[in-house]
Amino acid sequence: MELDHLQPLDIFRLPTHATSGLRFIPTTTLQCWEKQVKGFAALSDADDSIAENRLAFEVDDFNIDLGDGILHPLLDGAESLPSPTDRRSQVGDSPTGSSLTLLVNEDVPLNGKQRLVVEKVLSGALAWADHAHDASKRDQMLLYVGGEGGVGKSQVIKGIVAGMDLISRKDEVILMAPTGAAADNISGNTYHTFPRYKHQQNPGGSYEFSR
């Protein structure tokens, strides 16, 4: 059979779709699973009992609800995803950190711990809505979220950005990271790139930074 003779199949229109067991899973969920699998693989390669115990007993610590624990066959289609406008229409006139987090969770899968962090940040953002750019008129929130690679730190950042986008305040978010790879993972900039610093090497070998 030649490739030219193959036609795309819209399985959603088949009468057998309802009983096929296939269901749509968002791309963000698949990316989350991929990171978790990589994190578990890294733990399994570690040659120590602590890592083995963590792998055995904390597999679901930063996991989304998989229901029966099985990765089902899936169909990925952009037409099934709601638009940003559709999501914003669900925010309402008096959103809360909790209600925003629930909406975010529909597009950016978050586990219980991740939801707590996202809800806290979004609640703070709603509280200082009238003084978003004046730190003297609001309390500063300092929040540290740590963990090794694969536990879901970047997912928390994506959830916060998605929540701020829902209330049309995404421009207040600045994403920075120490390395290019880390910055790319969160769609941000490095510490030096964001303020647009320029550097040049002096004859003695030292570097001079300027704006």
C-alpha positions in Angstrom: 0.0 0.0 0.0 1.4 3.4 -1.0 1.4 6.3 1.4 -0.5 8.4 -1.1 -3.5 6.1 -0.7 -3.7 6.5 3.1 -6.4 8.8 4.5 -6.7 10.2 8.0 -9.2 8.5 10.2 -11.4 10.5 12.6 -12.0 7.8 15.2 -14.4 10.1 17.2 -17.0 9.6 14.4 -16.8 5.8 14.5 -19.8 4.1 16.2 -17.3 1.9 18.1 -15.5 4.9 19.7 -17.6 4.9 22.9 -16.5 1.3 23.7 -13.0 1.4 22.3 -11.4 2.5 25.6 -9.6 5.3 23.9 -9.6 8.7 25.6 -8.0 12.1 25.1 -5.1 13.1 27.3 -3.7 16.7 27.1 -0.1 17.1 25.9 0.8 18.7 29.2 -0.2 15.5 31.0 2.0 13.4 28.6 5.0 15.8 29.3 4.4 15.4 33.0 4.4 11.6 32.7 7.6 11.8 30.7 9.4 13.8 33.3 8.2 11.5 36.1 9.4 8.4 34.3 12.8 10.0 33.7 13.0 10.9 37.4 12.1 7.3 38.4 14.7 6.0 36.0 17.4 8.2 37.6 16.5 7.0 41.0 16.6 3.4 39.9 20.1 3.9 38.5 21.3 5.2 41.9 23.4 2.6 43.8 22.1 3.2 47.4 19.4 1.9 49.6 17.8 5.3 50.2 17.2 5.9 46.5 15.7 2.4 46.3 13.4 3.0 49.2 12.3 6.3 47.6 11.6 4.6 44.3 9.6 1.8 46.0 7.5 3.9 48.4 7.3 7.4 46.9 6.5 6.7 43.3 3.2 8.6 43.6 4.5 11.5 45.7 4.5 13.9 42.8 2.1 12.1 40.5 -1.2 13.1 39.0 -4.3 11.0 39.6 -4.1 8.2 37.1 -7.3 6.5 38.2 -6.6 2.8 37.7 -2.9 3.4 37.3 -2.8 2.4 33.7 -1.6 4.5 30.8 -4.5 4.2 28.4 -4.3 4.5 24.6 -4.9 8.1 23.7 -5.9 10.4 20.9 -4.3 13.9 20.8 -6.2 16.6 18.9 -5.9 20.3 19.2 -9.6 20.8 18.4 -10.4 19.2 21.7 -8.5 21.8 23.7 -10.3 24.9 25.0 -9.0 28.3 23.9 -7.6 30.8 26.3 -10.7 32.9 25.8 -13.0 30.0 26.7 -11.0 29.5 29.9 -11.1 33.2 30.9 -14.8 33.2 30.5 -15.0 30.6 33.3 -13.1 32.7 35.7 -16.0 34.8 36.8 -16.2 38.3 38.5 -14.8 37.3 41.9 -12.2 34.5 41.4 -10.3 33.0 44.3 -6.9 31.3 44.4 -8.8 28.0 44.8 -11.2 28.5 41.9 -8.3 29.6 39.6 -6.2 26.6 40.6 -9.1 24.3 39.7 -9.3 25.8 36.2 -5.5 25.7 35.8 -5.5 22.0 36.8 -7.8 21.2 33.8 -5.0 22.2 31.4 -1.8 21.9 33.5 -2.1 18.7 35.6 -1.1 19.3 39.2 -1.0 16.9 42.2 -2.0 17.9 45.7 1.2 19.5 46.8 1.6 21.4 43.5 -2.0 22.7 43.8 -1.2 24.1 47.3 1.7 26.1 46.0 -0.1 27.4 42.9 -3.2 28.3 45.0 -1.0 30.2 47.6 0.7 32.3 44.9 -2.5 33.0 42.9 -4.3 34.0 46.2 -1.5 36.4 46.9 -1.7 37.8 43.4 -5.4 38.5 43.7 -4.9 40.2 47.1 -2.4 42.7 45.7 -4.3 43.3 42.4 -4.5 47.0 43.1 -0.7 47.3 43.9 0.8 44.8 41.5 3.8 47.1 40.7 4.2 48.8 44.1 5.8 46.6 46.7 5.6 49.3 49.3 1.8 48.9 49.5 1.7 45.1 50.0 3.4 42.3 51.9 6.2 40.5 50.1 5.8 36.8 49.6 9.0 34.7 49.7 8.4 31.1 48.7 10.9 28.4 48.2 9.9 25.2 46.3 12.8 22.7 46.1 13.5 19.1 45.0 15.6 17.1 42.7 15.0 16.9 39.0 11.7 15.4 37.9 9.6 16.1 41.1 7.5 18.8 39.4 9.0 22.2 40.1 8.6 23.4 36.5 5.0 22.2 36.5 4.3 24.5 39.5 5.8 27.4 37.5 3.6 26.6 34.5 0.6 26.4 36.7 1.3 29.9 38.2 1.8 31.4 34.7 -1.4 29.8 33.5 -3.3 31.2 36.5 -2.0 34.7 35.9 -2.9 34.4 32.3 -6.5 33.5 33.2 -6.9 36.9 35.0 -5.0 38.7 32.2 -2.0 39.5 34.4 0.6 37.3 32.8 2.7 40.4 32.1 3.5 40.6 35.8 5.3 37.3 35.7 9.1 37.3 35.2 10.7 33.9 34.7 14.4 33.5 35.2 16.9 30.6 35.7 20.6 30.3 36.2 21.3 28.3 33.0 20.0 28.4 29.4 18.6 24.8 29.7 16.7 25.6 32.9 15.4 28.9 31.4 14.3 27.1 28.3 12.4 24.5 30.3 10.2 27.2 31.8 10.1 29.5 28.7 12.1 32.1 30.5 15.5 33.9 30.4 18.8 33.5 32.2 19.6 35.9 35.0 22.0 37.8 32.7 19.9 37.8 29.6 16.8 39.3 31.2 18.2 42.6 32.3 20.0 42.8 28.9 23.5 43.0 30.3 26.4 43.2 27.8 29.8 41.9 28.6 33.2 42.3 27.1 36.6 40.9 28.0 39.3 43.3 29.1 42.9 42.9 27.9 43.8 41.5 31.4 41.3 38.7 31.0 38.6 40.0 33.3 35.0 40.7 32.1 33.2 44.0 32.3 29.4 44.1 32.4 27.3 47.0 31.2 23.7 47.8 30.1 
